[in-house]
């Protein structure tokens, strides 16, 4: 499992915040390892891992099947 992308984004059509893209195996993504890694990454980057967040499936071309996109909206 690896973090493919981490950056702060404030899009026009959304709330924005820290965006984290994690790619892993089916078990890592669905059993919670990816969630824990996203929270740890957010905390390391100065965002609240236990604060308000959104989780989704990335929709752009070229993204692997077992990938999750996380948005953290609150800074520490």
N, CA and C of each residue as an Amber inpcrd file, in Angstrom:
protein
   228
   0.8540000  -1.1720000   0.0000000   0.0000000   0.0000000   0.0000000
   0.8940000   1.2270000   0.0000000   0.4920000   2.2270000  -0.7850000
   1.2950000   3.4480000  -0.8400000   0.4340000   4.6760000  -1.0720000
   0.9470000   5.7920000  -0.6060000   0.3060000   7.0850000  -0.8400000
   0.7790000   7.5620000  -2.2010000  -0.1410000   7.7000000  -3.1390000
   0.1950000   8.1180000  -4.5040000   0.2710000   9.6370000  -4.6320000
  -0.5200000  10.3470000  -3.8190000  -0.6110000  11.7980000  -3.9720000
  -1.0510000  12.4230000  -2.6540000  -0.4460000  13.5370000  -2.3020000
  -0.8540000  14.3260000  -1.1340000  -0.6680000  15.7910000  -1.4840000
  -1.7530000  16.5430000  -1.4330000  -1.6380000  17.9800000  -1.7040000
  -2.8530000  18.7190000  -1.1590000  -2.6860000  19.9990000  -0.9690000
  -3.7760000  20.8550000  -0.4980000  -4.4360000  21.4600000  -1.7270000
  -5.7520000  21.2430000  -1.8340000  -6.5030000  21.7160000  -2.9940000
  -7.8000000  22.3730000  -2.5120000  -8.1430000  23.4840000  -3.1130000
  -9.4170000  24.1450000  -2.8590000 -10.1290000  24.3500000  -4.2030000
 -10.8510000  23.3300000  -4.6820000 -11.5180000  23.4580000  -5.9860000
 -12.6930000  24.4390000  -5.9400000 -13.0840000  24.9120000  -7.0840000
 -14.1990000  25.8560000  -7.1870000 -15.5130000  25.1940000  -6.7640000
 -15.6880000  23.9310000  -7.1170000 -16.9650000  23.2600000  -6.8850000
 -17.0150000  22.4180000  -5.6060000 -16.0620000  22.5760000  -4.7110000
 -16.0660000  21.7680000  -3.4910000 -15.4170000  22.4830000  -2.3330000
 -15.4520000  21.8410000  -1.2070000 -14.9360000  22.4310000   0.0230000
 -13.4190000  22.4550000   0.0740000 -12.8010000  21.3880000  -0.3660000
 -11.3410000  21.3410000  -0.4150000 -10.6920000  21.0300000   0.9130000
  -9.3790000  21.0560000   0.8920000  -8.5760000  20.7210000   2.0480000
  -7.4040000  19.8650000   1.6260000  -6.9740000  18.9750000   2.5020000
  -5.8690000  18.0750000   2.2000000  -6.4140000  16.8690000   1.4480000
  -5.8890000  16.6300000   0.2540000  -6.3010000  15.5170000  -0.5930000
  -5.2370000  14.4420000  -0.5160000  -5.6450000  13.2110000  -0.2100000
  -4.7200000  12.0800000  -0.1280000  -5.2740000  10.9610000  -1.0020000
  -4.4380000  10.4310000  -1.8830000  -4.8160000   9.3250000  -2.7560000
  -3.9730000   8.1110000  -2.3590000  -4.6360000   7.0390000  -1.9410000
  -3.9400000   5.8340000  -1.4780000  -4.3190000   4.6560000  -2.3670000
  -3.2950000   3.9020000  -2.7690000  -3.4890000   2.7280000  -3.6060000
  -2.9910000   1.5020000  -2.8450000  -3.7680000   0.4260000  -2.8850000
  -3.3720000  -0.7880000  -2.1840000  -4.0630000  -2.0130000  -2.7460000
  -4.0280000  -3.0920000  -1.9940000  -4.7120000  -4.3130000  -2.3950000
  -6.1690000  -4.2400000  -1.9460000  -6.9560000  -5.2020000  -2.4060000
  -8.3680000  -5.2500000  -2.0230000  -8.5140000  -5.3360000  -0.5090000
  -7.7250000  -6.1600000   0.1340000  -7.8190000  -6.3310000   1.5860000
  -7.4240000  -5.0650000   2.3290000  -6.3590000  -4.4000000   1.8880000
  -5.9140000  -3.1690000   2.5520000  -6.9620000  -2.0680000   2.4590000
  -7.5730000  -1.9450000   1.3000000  -8.5460000  -0.8730000   1.0890000
  -9.8380000  -1.1500000   1.8560000 -10.3280000  -2.3770000   1.7990000
 -11.6290000  -2.6760000   2.3950000 -11.5730000  -3.0620000   3.8710000
 -10.4210000  -3.4240000   4.4040000 -10.3200000  -3.8170000   5.8150000
  -9.8500000  -2.6950000   6.7260000  -9.5920000  -1.4960000   6.1880000
  -9.2960000  -0.3510000   7.0400000  -7.8480000   0.1030000   7.1090000
  -6.9230000  -0.6420000   6.5320000  -5.5190000  -0.2180000   6.5730000
  -5.3200000   1.1050000   5.8430000  -6.0220000   1.2790000   4.7280000
  -5.9050000   2.5340000   3.9700000  -6.4470000   3.7080000   4.7840000
  -7.5290000   3.4810000   5.5330000  -8.0860000   4.5410000   6.3790000
  -7.0720000   4.9840000   7.4290000  -6.4500000   4.0150000   8.0880000
  -5.4530000   4.3410000   9.1200000  -4.2580000   5.0840000   8.5240000
  -3.8130000   4.6510000   7.3420000  -2.6810000   5.3180000   6.6950000
  -3.0430000   6.7540000   6.3150000  -4.2640000   6.9830000   5.8500000
  -4.7090000   8.3380000   5.4920000  -4.7430000   9.2420000   6.7250000
  -5.2320000   8.7240000   7.8350000  -5.2900000   9.5050000   9.0780000
  -3.8860000   9.8610000   9.5500000  -2.9730000   8.9020000   9.5080000
  -1.5860000   9.1570000   9.9140000  -0.9340000  10.1980000   8.9990000
  -1.1890000  10.0990000   7.7010000  -0.6250000  11.0540000   6.7420000
  -1.1810000  12.4560000   6.9890000  -2.4710000  12.5600000   7.2480000
  -3.0850000  13.8560000   7.5420000  -2.4750000  14.4670000   8.7990000
  -2.3340000  13.6820000   9.8480000  -1.7480000  14.1880000  11.0920000
  -0.3160000  14.6690000  10.8700000   0.4640000  13.9300000  10.1040000
   1.8500000  14.3180000   9.8170000   1.9360000  15.6240000   9.0460000
   0.9240000  15.8990000   8.2240000   0.9200000  17.1090000   7.4000000
   0.2140000  18.2890000   8.0600000  -0.1440000  18.1810000   9.3310000
  -0.7330000  19.2990000  10.0630000  -2.2410000  19.4280000   9.9220000
  -2.9270000  18.3510000   9.5520000  -4.3790000  18.3560000   9.4250000
  -4.9560000  17.4160000  10.4600000  -6.1970000  17.6290000  10.8420000
  -6.8530000  16.8020000  11.8590000  -7.2970000  15.4700000  11.2550000
  -6.5920000  14.4080000  11.6060000  -6.9590000  13.0840000  11.1300000
  -8.2670000  12.6050000  11.7170000  -8.6090000  13.1130000  12.9030000
  -9.8660000  12.7160000  13.5490000 -10.9570000  13.7690000  13.3690000
 -10.7070000  14.7430000  12.5010000 -11.6830000  15.7950000  12.2330000
 -12.5990000  15.4270000  11.0720000 -13.2560000  16.4280000  10.5270000
 -14.1900000  16.1950000   9.4280000 -13.4230000  15.7840000   8.1620000
 -13.8910000  14.7060000   7.5320000 -13.2190000  14.1840000   6.3430000
 -14.2410000  13.5460000   5.4080000 -13.8300000  13.3580000   4.1620000
 -14.6570000  12.6860000   3.1580000 -13.8180000  11.5930000   2.5150000
 -14.4610000  10.4930000   2.1640000 -13.7820000   9.3730000   1.5120000
 -14.5470000   9.0430000   0.2380000 -13.8150000   8.7640000  -0.8240000
 -14.4830000   8.4080000  -2.0670000 -13.5970000   7.5860000  -2.9750000
 -14.1500000   7.2860000  -4.1240000 -13.4280000   6.5330000  -5.1460000
 -13.0230000   7.5340000  -6.2250000 -11.7340000   7.6180000  -6.5360000
 -11.2910000   8.5630000  -7.5600000 -11.8900000   8.2010000  -8.9250000
 -12.1940000   9.2080000  -9.7350000 -12.8690000   8.9560000 -11.0050000
 -12.0130000   9.2710000 -12.2220000 -10.8110000   9.6950000 -12.0380000
 -10.0230000  10.0530000 -13.2160000  -9.4050000   8.8210000 -13.8900000
  -9.0070000   8.9740000 -15.1070000  -8.4500000   7.8860000 -15.9100000
  -7.0740000   7.4960000 -15.3810000  -6.7830000   6.2140000 -15.3970000
  -5.4630000   5.7270000 -14.9960000  -5.3290000   5.3760000 -13.5330000
  -6.3920000   5.4540000 -12.7610000  -6.3440000   5.1170000 -11.3420000
  -6.6480000   3.6340000 -11.1800000  -5.8780000   2.9530000 -10.3580000
  -6.0490000   1.5220000 -10.1340000  -7.3780000   1.2170000  -9.4570000
  -7.8120000  -0.0250000  -9.5420000  -9.1050000  -0.4460000  -9.0120000
  -9.2070000  -0.2420000  -7.4950000  -8.1940000  -0.6130000  -6.7460000
  -8.2500000  -0.5180000  -5.2840000  -7.5340000   0.7420000  -4.8210000
  -8.1880000   1.8520000  -5.0450000  -7.6570000   3.1660000  -4.6920000
  -8.7480000   3.9560000  -3.9990000  -8.3770000   4.7270000  -2.9890000
  -9.3250000   5.5800000  -2.2760000  -8.7900000   7.0030000  -2.2290000
  -9.7110000   7.9370000  -2.3200000  -9.3890000   9.3600000  -2.2040000
  -9.9460000   9.8590000  -0.8740000  -9.1350000  10.5570000  -0.1250000
  -9.5280000  11.1040000   1.1770000  -9.3580000  12.6120000   1.1440000
 -10.3250000  13.3280000   1.7180000 -10.2470000  14.7750000   1.8890000
 -10.3420000  15.0580000   3.3940000  -9.3810000  15.7740000   3.9100000
  -9.4230000  16.2220000   5.3120000  -9.6580000  17.7230000   5.2820000
 -10.6950000  18.1820000   5.9770000 -11.1480000  19.5570000   5.8580000
 -10.7030000  20.4860000   6.9900000 -10.1830000  19.9420000   8.0920000
  -9.8370000  20.7760000   9.2530000  -8.3410000  20.7260000   9.5290000
  -7.7280000  21.8950000   9.6630000  -6.3130000  21.9630000  10.0510000
  -6.1940000  21.8420000  11.5610000  -5.0250000  21.4060000  12.0160000
  -4.7770000  21.2860000  13.4690000  -4.5210000  22.6370000  14.0670000
